[in-house]
Amino acid sequence: MCAQRTVTAAVVIIGNEILSGRTSDANLPYLAKALNAVGVRVMEARVVADDEVAIISAVNTCRAAYDHVFTTGGIGPTHDDITSAAIARAFGVAIVRDPRATDLLTRHYAAAELSEARLKMADIPEGAALVDNPVSAAPGFRIGNVWVLPGVPRILQAMVDGLVAGLKGGDPVLSRTISAFTTESSIAFALGEVQQQHPATEIGSYPFVRSGRFGTSLVVRSTDRDALDAAAAAVAGMLHSAGVEPLMEDGPAA
C-alpha cells in the first residue's frame, strides 16, 4: 500500500498576553495532538500580536504554504479582538453581521444579556462557514483553508473535538520513546548512525533530570509502524551496546 500524502497545518497564536508572558499558551499542544490523530501534521506555529498587519501577514504566508491554518485568539467581544476583521482583510472580503451567528447568540443569551459587545462575535467574513461552539455559542469560522478559533482553552478544545472528524488527513505520525540514564554526548555518534540506517523515521534526543540523575529520552517517529518498530529496536540495541539499560516508554504520537 502506498503511503498517503502528508497533510500539513500551521497554527497562528494571536494575543499580546501570550507574547508578554502573562498567559501561557495551552492550545498548541491540544491542537497538534488532535490534528495528528486524524493525520494532519502541524509543521509550523507562530505567535503574533493583536495587530492587524501582523495577523494578515502571518495568515497569508501560512495559508499559501500549508493545507490548513488554525488561528487561536482574538474573536471575543472586546475592542482588542480584531482577528475576524483581520482575516476578512487577508481574504479581501467584507466583514458582516452574520444572521446565522446572530441567531445562535440570540438563542443562547437572554434578551437583556445580548449586548452590542456580544453581538460583535457574530461579525464574520462574508462567505465564511461557521464552526460550532458547544460551550458558549459564539461560533468560530472557516474561510478557505483557514480555521479561526477562540483562545479560551476549554472552548477551543470543544470546538476542535467537533471539527477534526471532518478533516481528511494522511497517515498519522506514530512514536515510541526509549529513555536511559545517559548523556546525549556519550551516545551522539552511535545515535547518528542509527538515524542514517533508518531514514523512514525521525529520531529526536531530549535530555532530562530525574531524582538528580541525568538522562536522555530518544523519541522515534514515523508514519510506518514497521519502520518505527525497527528503529526503536535499533535504538534500544545501541544503548545496550553502550552499556546502558534502556527504559522503554510508550509516548504519545507527536
N, C-alpha and C positions, 0 to 999 in steps of 0.2 A: 504494500500500500504506500502510495506516495505521501510524503509529508505535506501538510497544508501550508498555505502561505501564512507568514506571520502577520497578524492583525495588530496594529500599533495604536498607541494612545499617548497623549500628553496631558498633564494636569497643570492648570494655571490657578495658583492660590492667590486670591486677591484680598488685601487688607493691610492697612497701616499697623494694626495691632499685632500682626504676625511679624512684620519687619522690625517693630520696636522691641520685640521680645515680651510684650505684655501678655500675649496669648500664645500658647504652644499649639501648633497645628496637629490635629488628630485625624484629619480627613484623608491625607495622602496614604497612610498605611492601610486604611479601610478600603479606599478605592482601589489601590494596587492589588490587594488580595482578592477583592470581589471580582475585579476585571480579569485577573489571571485565571480565576476558577472557570471562566467561560471562554478562555483562550484569547483574551485581549491583553497585550503586553504593554505596560507603561514604560516608555522609553525616555521620557524627559519630564521634569517638573520644574516649574518656575514660580517664584513668589514676587508679586508686583504690588505696588502701592495703589491706593484708591485714587488713581489718576487716569483720566480718560485716554490720554495719549499712550500711556504705558500699557493699559489694558488692550487697546486696539492693536498696538504693535505686537504684543505677545500672542494674542489670539490669531491675528492674521498670519504670523510666522508659523505658528504651530499647526493651524488647520491646513496649511499648504504642505506640511511635512508629514503629517500622521493621519491615520484613518479616522480617529476620533480625538476630540479635545473636550476635557471636562474642566469647567471653571467652578471655583467654590468661593462664596462670599459676595457681599455687596448687592443683594437683591431684596433687602428689607425695606422698612417704611421710612427711614430717616434720610436727611439731606445728603449724607455721605455714601448712601447706597446708590452708586452710579453705574453698576455693572450692566444693567439692562440697556440703558441708553448708550453705553459704550459699544455693546455688542451690536446694537442696531446700526450705529455708525460704521462699525467694522464691515457690516454686510451691505451698507448703502441703502438701508430701508428706514421707513418711519417707525417711530415707537408709538403705539396706540393703546388706548384703554380697551383691553380685550374683553368682549362680552362673556366669553366662557369663564375666564378667570374672575371677572366681576361676580358672576353667578355663584361660583364656588365660595367666594368670600362672603357674599350676602347670605348664603345658606349656613355658613359656619358661625358668623358673628350675629349677635343681637343688633337690632337697628341702632340702638344708642351707642354701640361699640364700634360701628363701622365708620370710622373717621376717614377724612381725606388722606391722612397718612397711611392708613391701612389699604385704602383703595389704590394707592401708588403701587402696591405689589401686584396689581392687575395690569400695569403698563408693560406691554410685551412687544418685542419687534414684530412688525407686520409679517404675517406668513409663518410665524413660528408655531411649532406643535407644543402643547403643554405636557409637562412631566408631573405626574400625580404626586401630591404631598399628603400622605395619610395621617400625618401628625397634626399639622396646623393649617391645612387647606391651601395656603398661598402656594401656587404652583411654581415649579421651575419651568424651563422650556428648552426645546431643541430647535436650532436653526442650522441648516446644512449639516455639517458633521460636528457641530459644537453643542455640547450639553451644558446648560447653565444651572447650577445648583446652589443652595444656600450654604452658609458657613457653619451654622449650628450643627455640631456632630450628630446629635440624636435625630434631627430632621433629615440631614443628608443621608445618613445610613438607611433610614426607612425608604427614602426615595431611590437610592441605589439598589436596594434589595428588590424593588419593583421593576427597575428598568433593565437590569442586566440580563434577565431572561429573554429579552427581545434582541439582544446583540448577537450577531453571528461572528464567532471568533475562529481562531485557528487552534492548533494544539496547545493546551496549557503547559506551562513550564512546571516540571516536577523537580523536587530537590531532595537530597539526602545530606545529613550533617554528620561528620566524623570529627569528634573533638579529642584532644590529647594534651597532657601536661608537658608541653614542649614549646620552645620559642620558634617564631617564624624563621629567624635567620638560620637555625640549625637544620631546617628541612627545606629551605627555599630552593636549592638546586634540584633535589630529588622531586619536589613537587612540580617544578617546571617541566621535568622530563615526563611525569605522569600526564600533565596537560597536553604536551605535544603528542603523546601516544593516544589520546582520547579527544580528537578535535570536535566531535559531535557534542561535547559538553563544555560547560564553563565551570571553572573551579576557583572559588574565592577563598581567601585566607583572612581570618578575623581574630586578633588576639583578645585574650580575656584574663582576668584575675579572679580566682575562686579560693576562698579560705587562705589567702596570702600566697597562693601558688600561681605562677604564670602558665598560661596555656594558649592553645590555638584551636579555633573551630574552622574546619575545612568544609565548605559548602559546595556540593556538586549539583549543577543544574543542567537539565536537558528536557527537550520535548519527547525524547525517545527513551522509554523506560529501560530497554535492554542496554542502551549505551550508558544510561545513568547507573544501572547496577554494576556494569563492568568497570566504570570509572571509580565508583565508590569502593569496590573491592580492591582496585589498584591502589587507591589512597590508603586503605587500611593495611595492605601489604607493604607499602612504602614505609608506613610508621613502624610496623613490626621489624622491618629490616634495619630501621634506625634505632631499634632497641626501646621503642616507645609503645605502651599499651593503648590502642585506640578505644575510644568510648563512642559507640555507635548511638546516634541520636536521630530520631525521625523529626526532621524540621519541616515547617510549612513550606508549601510551594512558594517560590519567590523569584 
